C-alpha cells in the first residue's frame, strides 16, 4: 500500500476557536500516527500580523490544552510544529492572495492542497474567488467549508453558487463533524453489515425514533455567533438532520459518495414540511434560565456576556418530524437538542412496538418494548434492550441489555471526528461530506419552522439549566402517545 498523500493545508481562521480546539490537535494526532507525509505543511491564516514562530507557539499551547497528556510526546510535538507556518491575509486583499500563492508554490508540489475555511460563512465565497483569481483552484485543490453554511436556504444557495463557480462540486467538502464520529460510521455498519436489523427497520416494527444531542455546556464565549444562530441553525439544520438521514435512508447501492448522498437527499426531500400553526404544534423551543449543571451554579442564557437581556434566541429545540415514505409513514422521529441540559449525551433511540399479546399473565405487568440505543457520546456503543426471565421459581420477565461497548471491545483510541474528516479530505473521499443539494434541502425544511417561530412573536419557553428542557418538551410527546426514553424508564 502506498503511504499517505502529501499536502499543504491552509487554515483560514487559523487563530480561531475551531483551529485551536479541533484542527491543530487533530493534525498533531495524524502526525504522531504517521498519517501525514513527510513534506506536508500546515499554514495558518489570520488577519493579525504575526511570525511563523508566534503561530507555532500558539499551536503548541493548543496541543498542550487539547491532546491527552499520555499522547503528548515532546519530540513528536516539536517535529509536528516544524510543519506549521503562518501568513496574514485579509480576505478582501488580492495582493495577500498573491503572497499566499507564492508561499504555496514549490518545485515538487504536494499531491494536494486543502483550503480549510474556518471563518464566518460570509467570507467563503470571497475567499474562494480570490484563490481562483491567483490560480489556486487547480485540479489538486480542495476546499473545506465549515458549518454553518449560510443562515437560510437563499444564503446557502448563494454560497454554493459562488463557490461552485470556481471549484467543481468534487473539490468542495462541506463539513458536518457528526458524520466523522465513530458511532455514526458504526450505524452504517450496524444497518448494512448485519442481516439482523434491516428487516426490522420499518414502520411495521418501529414505534418511534428519538435522536438527542444534549449538552451540558452553555454558549461559552460565543455569544456573538450564537445570538443570531440559535440551536436550530447550530445543531438541527446540520447535525440532527444528518443523523436522521443515516438512520432513515434506504440501503445505498454502494458506499461511494454519491450513492450514499443520493439516499440521504431522498430522506430530506421526504420530510413532511412544517409550516405556520403546524410548525408551532410540532415543535418546542426553549432557552435556559439560571440553574445548576454537574453540581455547579450557572447563569441563565440572557445573563451570559454579550447576550441581549430580552433575547429570543433558542438554546433548546424539539421537533416531531415525519418522513413521508412507505417505510416510515406514521413513525414519528423526535429530534431534540439543547445546551445546559441534565447531562452530555448524544444518542439515537429506536423504540420497537410492544409484543402484540402478554402471555405471562396480569401479575407480570406490562412488558416493556424492545429498544435499540446507539450512543454517540459519551461511552460510544450500541445497547439492545430485550426481555429475559428473571432467575427464580416464578415466570417473571425483566429487561436486560445486550451491550456493545466500543472502547472495551476494540481497545483502540477512537479517531476524533476531525482526524477522520481531514484524512478523508486529503484522500479526496466525499462520502462523509454534504453535497450542495443536501444542504439546500435541509435549509428548505428548516426555514418555514424558523419563520413560524418568528411570526408567532413568542419567546422561547424557559427551562432551568441542568434539566431536560421545558415541560412542553415532555407534553409534546405525551400528546402523541409517546414518551422520551429516559421518562419511559430509568434510561439505560
Ligand atoms: C458544533 C456547535 O457544531 O457542535 C456547538 O456549533 C456544539 O455549539 C458542538 O457545542 C457539539 O459538538 P460535539 O462534538 O462536542 O458534540
Boltz pocket constraint, residues with backbone or C-beta under 6 A from the ligand:
constraints:
  - pocket:
      binder: B
      contacts: [[A, 215], [A, 234], [A, 346]]
      max_distance: 6.0
